[in-house]
């Protein structure tokens, strides 16, 4: 994955901060090659998973936006979606969107959100023909149940 100079700048800081917090030598050895890859402006395929983990933490905590601004946050989100983790999360949302498309043309009777674990929630949609529940968390989105009215 090729990096632009702006991405190099915020990634240098985020990866360095991430490495500073890692005490385990095995973990450090997994993430340490990211810094020279960022300097070279080219992330090889074998480092996309570690990069995705760093981006997920930086984006999820709000640190990246706070320290580097909304443009860096948007750029990092685009990079994250190109990592294996980002593609996996996107796939879960694509699957839920496909399930939601099945509700087209139905009369919506109610829509509700309910909290789950921290950072997670469920969405329930009741129509004239069914009731569907979707769970959303850091791992993505999933259709948990569909009950049909017969």
N, C-alpha and C positions, 0 to 999 in steps of 0.2 A: 504494500500500500504506500503510495507516494504522499508525502506531507508538504503542505505549503508552509512558508516561513512563519505565519501567525500561529499555526498549529504547533510548530516546533517550539515556539516560545512558551506557550502555556503547558505543553506536555513536559518540557524540561523541568518546570517547577513542580508539577503534579507528581511526576515519577520520582523526582528527588525527595519530595516530602514523603511519598509512600515508602521509599527505600529506607529513609531515616527511621521509620516506625517499625520496620521489620527486624526482629532480633534473631529469628531462626535463619542460620546460614543456608539451609536448603531452599527456603523460600526466597532469600535474597538472590541466590544463584539463578533462580527462575526469572526474576524480574530485572536483575542488573543489566542484562543485554539490551533492555529497552532504551537506556540512555544513549549508547553509541548509535543505535538504529535511528533514534530521533535526530541526533546530530547529523547523520547521513541523509536525513529526510526520506528514508525508505524503511518501512517496517516489513520484514520478511513474514511469510505466511506462518512460520512456526512461532512467531511472537504476537500474533493477532489475539490469541486467547488471553495471555497476560495483559496485553494492552486493554482489552475489553474489560477485564476485572478492575484495572486502575480507573478507567473512565467511568465504569458503573459506580464505583465508590465516590469518585470526585463529583459526578453529576448528582447522584442520589443524596449526598450529604449537603448539597448546595455550595460546597467549598469553591468549585470551579467558577460559578457565577459570581460569588462574593469577591473572589480575588482577581478574576480576569474579565468579568463583565458578561453581558448577555450575548455578544457576538461570539465570544470564545465558547460559551455554553452551547450555542447553536451549532458551531463548528464541531465541538466535541460530541454532540448528540449524533451528528451525521457520521462521524468516524465510528462511534459506538455501533451504529446500525450496520456497519461494514465488517464487524468482528463476528466470530461464531456465536457469541452470547447475544449480541444485538440481533443477528439474523434469527436466532431461536425465539427470542421475545417477539419479534415482528411476526413470525409464523403463527404464534398463539393468537395474536390480534387479528391476523388474516382469517384464521379459522372461526373466531368469534364473529367477525363481520359477516362471514358466510352464513353462520347460524342466524344472525340477526336479520339477514336478507330474507330468510324464511318467514319472518313475521310481517313482511310487506302485505298491505291490503287488509290486515286484521285491525279491528277496533281496539285501541289501547284502553284498558280499564284502569290500570294503575302501574306506576313505576316507583320503586323504592330502593334506597340504599341502606345497607346495614354494615356496621363496623365489624371487622374480623380481628385478626391479630394486628399488631402495630404495622402500619404501612399496607394493610390489606382491607378489602371490602367486598361485599357481594351486591350485585344489582339484580333485582327481581322485576320482571316485566310480565304483567298479566293482561292477556287480550281476551277477546270474545271466544277464542278457540283453544287457548293454551296458557300455561304459566311456565316461564323460563327463568332459570337462575344462572347467573354468571359470576364467577369469582375472579377478582383482579388483585394481583400482588406484584412483588418485584420480579417474579418469574414470568409474568405475563398475564394473560387472560384465558379463562377456560369456561366452557359451557358445562355446568355441573349437573343440571337436570332440566328436563322438559316434560311437563305433565299435560297431556292432551285432554280437552273436554270432549266427551263423546255424547 
